[in-house]
Each structure stands twice: as C-alpha cells, then as structure tokens.
C-alpha cells in the first residue's frame, strides 16, 4: 500500500495517558492556537493548567462523537474561554457551535484539520486527520474496535469507515480515544496487519466478529443528557471555599453526598446527607423535600453531576455542583469527619466499577481487547 504525502501537522500533546479514556491537545506552534479533543468535564482545571503552562489559546473543542461513558468538557470550555465546540454534522446533540461534514477542513492557525465521517460505534462518529496522524475517537482502537450494539451503532458502517482510514496510507499514525492494551499509538499499517477487527475481509465477517451485546454504560441516561443537551453553567458550579456563603448546611441549604458507604465512612462533611448514587432515583421524593439549594457532592464531581442531571429531568431547580468534589474539599483544608477515629480520608470505593461498555475483553467501549 502506498503512503500519502503528509501535510504540515500541529503538535500533539496526549493528555491523561494513564487512563483508558484519552484526550488530546493539538497546537499550531506558529499561532499558539490550540484545539482540545474529547476532553473530560471533571478534568477541566487540569486542562486549564496545561493550556496556561504551554502558553496557548484554546480556539476549538472537538468531540469525536456523542460520548456515553464520560461527561464532555466542551460546553464548559465554551463558557470559560469562548472556545467553539465542534461535532459531526450527523450528530443530534444540541451542544456544538459548528457541525462539520465528511471531508470538511478547519484551519487551526497554519495547520489544517480534516474531518472524516467514520460511523460505526455511533452514527456521529468522526476521525480527525491532520496530515500526519488520525485521532480516531472510538472508531479504531489499537488492536481492536469499539462496540456497535447500542446508540445506533452499525458494524457494516464501521467496516466502511475502516476502509476510509486504510486509504490514508500505512505510515499515518493512529491515536485512539481509548486504550485498553497499554499502547499509546500505532499506525494504519500496523493495525492493518495485527488488528483482527481492522483485518476482517468482508462486512459479514466484521458483523459476525462484533455480534455481541453487553450491559449499557453505567448512568448512560444522565451522561447523554449532559453531552447532548447542555452541561452546567458556571453559576451552577461552586468552589469548596464558597460553600460557606450559602449559610448553614442543614438549615439554609443541603449538602447531598452520593458516594458509596465506604467512602462516606472514610471521610465526609459532617452536616452532609448521604444518598448513594444507585439509590438516588428510588429515593427521589425524599431528596426533593430536602432544603434547597442543594450542593451535590461526590469524590471528584462526576457522580454528583449525574445526580444533577436526574434533578434536571425531574424539573427540580436550585442545585450546585461542588467542583472537584471531596478531593478538592480536603485539598482546601476544610473540615471533615470520619467513622472510627483517625484522619479523615478521600478514598476510591471498593464498590466502584469502570464503564460497562465492554463486550468481550478490554474496557469501557471496547468490542474486543
């Protein structure tokens, strides 16, 4: 297979590569303009620090598809710095400022980004091609492919999307939206020779290979509500040290902690009310009667946001998200209590599980490992 001539590409900065869920920063060095690809809402402040450290202005936030396994940070960066949110023209999401068609290009300073419609995992999946590499989102993983059994996925369309990527040339680098094999990147040529999904000779073969169903992603309804409608406005997000401005907890407002019992026992805010996330829907009448406003609390802010999406669907207003959750609360040196004496701690629950998009080996969105 011949290799296409590469264009001048922006610099690539992989973000939180210690996680299976990946994000990327693309930087046009000459103009110092940047695009953020598939950022997570709960890591917004981390991204801000990286942008400041590198001295770049964030111009675009690009979601490669409507995510069902994590909260997108695009809407928040639009609120914080005016970045434009970009998604595929095939998306039904109401979040993006710009919806791009297959083959459409976007200028990032002197660099050019081309968007390739690559449905399969979802109808709105797209790949970003910068002349040197492809950011494949959940279309193509290293050694595998994403599931196609929910959210309008199609193995037949995924087969066609693979052929679009294959036509770019063997030397084109592959940077996926997830990694379950401990590998940061690959190439089209390497995947063509080693990736069983990518190697399937016919649509029927790929359909047979991916003919599997698994549990839907945990909290999928709340995640899709956040990613498809809108996230949270800045006035709905409160920093730990600003909570005291609301008055007396339990009297003027409520702190609602949605962590698991072992997390709660290890370290909590003394006046908080405890309703673990799996119990929230069943106990909603009880929650709705709590003193408003309600500050939603968890370990890092993710589960607390799910609770706020449940409140939104119920039409219950007057909610705040504790930014950074109990991790930020403890870091700020604010008072905590715990059961059994000792130093209060913010722990990861032994009951916590990862995303449930997996079918076969791998992780949150993998069809095979």
N, C-alpha and C positions, 0 to 999 in steps of 0.2 A: 504493500500500500504506500502511496506517495504521501508526502507531508506538505501541507500548505505553508506558504511563507508567513511567518509570524509578523504581526504589526508591533508597533511600539506599545508596550503594555504598562499599566500602572504598577506601582509597588504593591505587593500583597503582604498583609500582616495577619496571620492566623490568630484568632482570639480564643481564649479558654480551651486550648487544645488538650487539656487534661480531662475534659468532659467528652461524652459521646456526642453531645449536641454542639455543633460548631457554628461559629460566626466568623466573618472576615471583614477586614478593613482594606479598601482599595484606595491608594493615594497617588494622585498625579503630582509628581515631585516638583515640577516647574511652577505650577499654580498654587500648590499646597491645598488643593481641594480634595475632599475625601468622600467616599461612599461606604456605607456600612451595610453589610449583607447578613440577613437573618439574625438580627440582634435579639437578645432576650430582655424582656421588661425588667426582670429582677436584677439584672447586671448593669442597669443604666449608669449608675455612678462609676462603676469600673470603666466603662467605655468612655465616659466623660474625662476621666483621668488620663486615659491613653491618648485621646484627642488633644488634650492640653499638653501632655508631655511631648507629643510629636509636632506640635505647633501647626495643626491643620484645621481647616474649616469644614464642617460636615455639611455637604450640599444635598446628598441623597441618602435615603434609607430604602433598601431593596429587599422585599420579601420574595423568595423564590416560589412560594405557594402559600396557600392559607394553612397555617400550621394547626395541627390538632393535638400536639403533645407539649407545647410550651407557649407562654404568653409572649407576643411580639412586642419589641420595644419601639417600633416605628412611629406609632401615634404619639408616644411620649417625646421622642426627639423632635417631632414637628412642633409640639407645644413648647419645648425648651429652647430650641435654636432655629426654628423655621425651616428645617430640612424637609425636602419633598419626599413623600412616600410613594414608591413605585411598585406596581404589581402587574401581572399579566392582564391583557385585555380580556382573557377568558374568566377572570375572577368575578365572583358575585359579591365580594367584600365591598363595603362602603367606605373603607379606610383610605385607600390610595388617592393621592392628588393626580397621579398620572398612570394610565393603564397602557402598556406597550404591546404592540402586535409582534407576531413572529417576524424576525428579520430586522426589526426596528433598531436603530442605534441611538446612543445617548452620549453626548460629549461630557467628559469629566476633565475639565481643563483641556490639555492637549491630548488626552487619551480618549479612545473610543470604546464604548461598551456595546456589544451586540446581544440582543435578547433572542433566544431560540425557544420557541414553544415546544415543550417536551412533556406532554401529558402522559399519564400512566398511573403514577401514585395518586395524583389528583388531576381534575380537568384543567386547573390553572397552573400546573407546574411549569416552570421555565428555567432555562440554564443561561448563565451569563458568560459570554465569550469575549475576552479582551485581546485576542490575537496571539496569546501565549498559552493561556490556560482556560479551562472551563470550571466555573463554580456550579456544580450540578444539583445543589439542593438535595432533595430526596429522590431524584430521578435515577442517579447511578452512584452506588457506593463502591468502596474498594473491596472487591471480591464478592459483591452481592448487589441486591436491588431492594427497593422499598416495597412494602405491601401494596397490593392493588385491590383489596377486597372490601374497602369502605370509602366513603366520601367521593363516590363517583369514579373510583379507580378503574383502570382497564389494562389488562395485560397485553391485549392487542395493540393499544395505543403506545404502551411502553416499548414494545418491540420496534415500532416505527420511530420512536424517539431515540432509541439506541442507534438506529441506522443514521439518524441526523448527526449524532455525536461521532460515530465511526467515520463519517465522511470528512471530518475536520482534519484528520491525519494522526498518525501514530505518535508523533512527538508532542502532541498537545497534552499539557498537564491536566490532571483531574483532581479537583479539590471538592470533596463532598460535604453535604450538610450534616452528616452523622458519620461517626466511625466506631465500629464495634470490633475491629481487628487490631487495634493498636498501631495503625498506619496513618500517617498524616496526609500523604498524597500518592498519586500514581500517575500513569499516562494512559492515553487511549490505547496505545499499542499493548501495554502490559495487561490491561483489562480485556482486550480482545483475545489474549492468549490464555488468561488464567481465570477470568470471571465467568462462572458457569451460567449465570443469567445472561450476561452480555454475549456469550458464545452460542446460545440456542439458535439452531439454523432456521427454524420456522416459527411463525406466530403460535401455531398449535403446540409446539414444544415448550415455548415460554409459558403459555396458558397452563399447560399441564404441570410445569415446574412450580408455578405460583398459585396453584389451585389449593389454597389453604385459607382457613379462616381462624381468627384469634379473637380474644377479647378486645373490645373497643378501648381506646386510650382512657385512662382514668380522668374523670372530671372533664370529659370531652365537650359537653354542652356549655360549660362555663368558659372553657378556653376558646371555643368557636365564637361565643358571644363577644368576648373581648377582642378577638382578632378580626371579626367580620363586621362588627357594628362600630364600636369605638372603645378605646381603653378608658383610662381615668384622666380627668382634667387635673391640672396642678393643684387647684384648691381642694381636691379630694384626697391629696396625699400630705400627710403630716409627719414632720420630723420628730424623733423622740423627745427632744428638749422643748418642743412646742406643745406637747400634750397637756402640760400643766395649765396652759392658757384656757383650756376648756372648763376648768373648775375642779370640783371634787369628784373623782370617779365613784360611781355608785349612787351619787346624788345629782350631779349636774350632767353626767354622761356615763356611758358604759364602755369598758374595755372588754372585748369579746375575743378570747383566745381559742383558736381552732386546732391546736396541736394535739398529738396523742398523749395519753396519760403519763407515759414515762418521761416525756419532755416537760410536761406540766409539773410533775413532781420534782424534777431536777432543778428547775429554776423558773420563776414566774413573777409577774407583777402582783403584789398582794391583793389588790382590790379587783382583779380581773375575774370575769365569769368564764367558766370552762365549758365549751361545747365542741368536742372533736369533730373535724370536718365530715367524717362519714355519718354523723348524727344530725347534721345541720338541717337537711330537708325535713326529716321526720319531726324535728323539734322547732320547726319554723314558727308556729303560733307562740311558743314560749319566747323565742328570740324577738319577734315583732313587738312584744309587750315590754321589752327592756327599755330603760331610759335612753332616749336619743339626745344628742348624736351618739353613734356607736363607732368606736375605733376598733377596726378589725386587725387582729394580731396573730402572727404565727412565727415560725423560726426565721424566715428570710423575707416573707412578703407574698409568696406565691399562693399558698393555701388561703391566706387572708383575702387575696384578690378574688379567688374562686367564690368565697363567701359573699363578697360584694357583688359579684355577678348574679348570684342567687337572689340577693336583695333587689337588684335592679329588675330582674324578671318578675319579682313579687310586687314591684311598684313601691318598695319601701325606701324612703329617702332619708337623708341625714346620716351618711356614713363617711368615715375616713379610713384610709389605709395607713397603718404605721409603717413608714418607709424603712426598709431594711429589717423589719421585724425585731424579734428578741435579740438577734445578733447585734443590731445597731443600738438597741436599748442598753445592753450590757457594755458595749464599747463606749457608750456615752457616760458610763459610770452611774447610771440611775439605779434606784433601789430595787432589789429583788429578794424574794424569799424562796425557800425550798423545804421539802419534807426531809425529816431525818437528820437535820443539822448539817453542818459543813458549809462549804462555799457554794452558793447557787451557780448553776452552770447552764449553758445552752447546748443541748446535745442533739444528735441525729437519732431519731426514734428507731428502736429495733423493729417496729412495725412498719416503717417506711418502705415503700417499694418504688421501683422505677416505672417508667411508662409501660403501658401494656399494649403497645402497637406491634409487638413482636409476634411473628408466626414462624416457628422453627427457631434456630439458633440466632443469637445476635441480641439486639436491644430494641429501643423504643419504636423504631419504624421499619426495622429490617424484615425482609421476607426470607432471607437466609443468611447464615453467618459467615 
